[in-house]
Amino acid sequence: MALHFDYALRLRSNSVKTPGLYGYAGVVVHRSASLASMYSFADKTPGVDTGWDAIHTFIRIPAGAMLAAGAVGDLNPAVELAAALLGGELAAGTHATKAGTRVLINTSPEPFSNWTASVAEDAAVIGGVWSSIHYPSVFLAFLIVFVILMICFFAADLGQYQKNIPENSRLVSQDRGANRFKFTSMTIPY
């Protein structure tokens, strides 16, 4: 589709005879198409997607923060900072959910679950962008539900993780008598 858009731009620029923006748009469209094909390959290949997500940990979270800060415009710097923190936090949570889910899916010996998850993620992104443009209130409601579910699943995972760690190797343990947390030294079994 991106290359079709580029072809239409080239037809338009040939009729106008001034490359101007259309010349640069063709470069951007071709680079976007090549990056999208790389992403499609990396996201649908078991094992490669885990490395791809590890690299994108350092890209997606700052990009989410910058996108949110830029979306509020030139307002008070405190509002821009709050938007950047919220955008970075949302990007970190969604990325951790996606990367963690994909690591669990990669333990399956067959590749179909990985492909199905990747196609479902792509469909969710397309549906999310479409609904955020056409029905922003519905998108916001689904976003709030997603964030609540993400927090619940994270809390359940953390509780399960705490159950599986022996009491003497926890960094923070709960003092049952005083009902408060205390820091303990961590012992590493060998």
N, C-alpha and C positions, 0 to 999 in steps of 0.2 A: 504494500500500500504506500509506503514511504517513497519507493522508487517510482510508482505511478504519479505521485504528487510532484516529484522532481521532473518527470517527463512533461507534465502540464506546465510547470514553471519554465522549462526550456522552450516550449512552443511559444509561450507568452513573450519571453525575452527575445526570441528570434524575430517576432513581429514588431517589437518596439525598437530593436537594434541598440539598446543600451543595457549592458549587463547589470550594472548597479547592484541592487540587493539580490537579484535573482541568481547571479553568479555565486555569491556567498551562500545563498540558501541551498543550492545544489550540493555544495561541499558539506554543509551541515546535514542535509538529508542523507547523503551517502554514508557519512560517518555514523549517523544515528542508525541506519539500516545495518551497517556492519557490527556495531555494538549490540544491537538487538539480536542479531544472529549468534554472536558469541554468547550472550546471556542465555538464549534459548538452548544452545548446546550445553553450557555449563550447568544450567538449572535442571536439565533432564538426565544428566549422567550421574549415577550413584557414586558417591565418593568425591567427585569433582565439585558437586554442589556444596559439600561441607567446607572445602577449601575456599570456594567462592564466597560463602557466607562469612568465613573467618576474615577474609580480606575486606569484605564490605562492612564489617563491624566498625572499621575506622573511617568509612565513607558515609554510610547511611545516617548515623547518629548526628555528626556535625551538619550534614546536609539538611536533615530534618529541622535542626535548630535554626540554621540560616534561612531556610524557607519560611518557617513560622515567623521569624523576626522581620523578614522582608514583606510578609503578607500584611502586617499591621500598618505598614507605611511609616511616614515620618511623624510619629507621635512622640509622646514623652519617652525618654530613654528607659525609664523604669518599666513602661508598658512593653517596649521592645525586648528588654531583658526577660520579663516575665513570659512573653510569647516564645522567646528562644528557649528558655528552660522547659516550658511546657511542650514545645515541639520536639526538643531533644529527648525529653522523657518519653513521649509517645513513640518516637522513632526507636528508642532503645527497647521499649517494651514489646513493640510489634516485631522488631528484629530478633529479639531473644526468643519470642514465641515461635517465629518462623524457623530460625536456625535450630532451636531445640527440637521442634517437631520433625524437621528433616533429618536430624541425627538419629532420632528414634526410628523413622521410616527406613533409613539406610541399613538398619540391622536385619531387615527382611531379605531373604535370599533371592527373591524374584524382583525384577525391575519394574513390574507393572504398577506397584503401589507408589513408587517414586514418580513415575510418569503421570499417574492419576493425580497425585498431590500437586505436581508442578502445573498441570493444566487447570486444576481447581484454583490454585493461587492466581494464575493468569486471568481466569474468568472472574475471580473476586475483585481483582484490580480494575478490570474493565468495567464491571458492574458498579464498583465503588466510585470510580471517576464519573461514570454516566449519571449515577444517582446524586452525586454531589453537585453536578451542574444543573440537572433538571429538577431534583427534589431534595434540596439541602436539608430540610427538616427531617426527612426520612433517613438521610445519610447520617445526620447528627444523632438520631435515636439509635441507629445500628452501631455507631461508633461508641456511644455510651455503654450499650450492652456489651460490646466487644471488650471494652476496657474493664468493666466489672467482671466479666468472665475471666479475663487475663489475670486480674488480681486474685480471684478465687483459686484458679488453677495454680498460680505461683505460690499462694499460701499453703495449698494442699501439698504441693511438691516439697516445699520447705519443711512442712511438718513431717512428711514421710522421710525426708533426708535426715532430720533430727532424730527420728526413731532408730534409724539404722546406724548411727554413730554411737560408739560406747561412751558412757558418761565421763570416763577419765580422759578422753581425748577431745572433748568439746572445748571450744574457746570460751563460750558463754554457757553457763549452766544455771538452772533455776534453783534457788535455795527454797526448798519446800516449806521450811518452818516460817521464814519471814515473807514468803511469797514475793520475792524480788530476784532480779538477775545478779549474778556475780561473775567476775572474770576469773578464769582458772588458767593455769599453765597447760599448754598442749603437750601431750606426750606422744611421740611418734613410735609406734611399735616396729621392731625390726626382727 
